[in-house]
């Protein structure tokens, strides 16, 4: 390592060296003018050496500001991801009966519906399949949580960095920061990438969920379902319904953000809702805002979710009786794409069909968010997580 004193002495020695004979004549006054206009030019030999030393030190400081994650930071991030995965698994398992009921209502054949509502449907599942019937497809749903969280975290960081670079270049403001709208864009990008990366697992989970006890056991489990779908329908079948899922991310994320922030601002503007000490909103109040925002976002984007589930059932050989109407229909409704699915659903079942399963979906929002929040905090305490993923 070269010290500052060594660098200074070397530049001084270089500065006092005699100029080669004839060089001043060769360069003339133009050389002096060039040197004086150069950003490195400082009047005097000591000043020139000091300038080079200052530039070297600034470069050193700049490199020191680039933080490399330490082993403790990486371990803490991994703990946080595990805590988030466990929290997601617990919350999804707790509301798995409502989630399965929602999917069954979404995809059941309209010509011979088996379930007339949430309560009747849950009773029917309990009577025909028992307790295990409430949790069909939940294992696959839980298995995709950790990779989904990891991909979403990485994608958000990369998208934020790229968007911020483009924004600073476009606005010619090197110190600009991400605005809420830009963060929203980064979040939407992360959501689309994470959803796309784990979408095959969601597709398989949908098929497993729809299988009933009184129908043919076409899929014996997650791995068997993957292999069977690829063999019978091709690898592209794992992405059936992907387009409405991507489109649904934008209004869902956007409305979540807008409703949550609007509710927070409204509460803070009304004195009766503000904390006595003037602090930020209480945890339960934020939880309520998040639940309300999630409900609004899911309700607006819900028709796209219905279409996605219906497209996932297309091409399923020996499909569940829920889809085939217990044999009364030779084959379930076939759709050529998202637009065709929208058109046929509204034509044969009415606009209300786009909101089938909305009741169990709305009921599960609050307990799901609450359980995920509480479990995440408990796991953080148990594992000693010292930093959040966002840090």
Beta strands, then each sheet from edge to edge (+ up, - down):
end
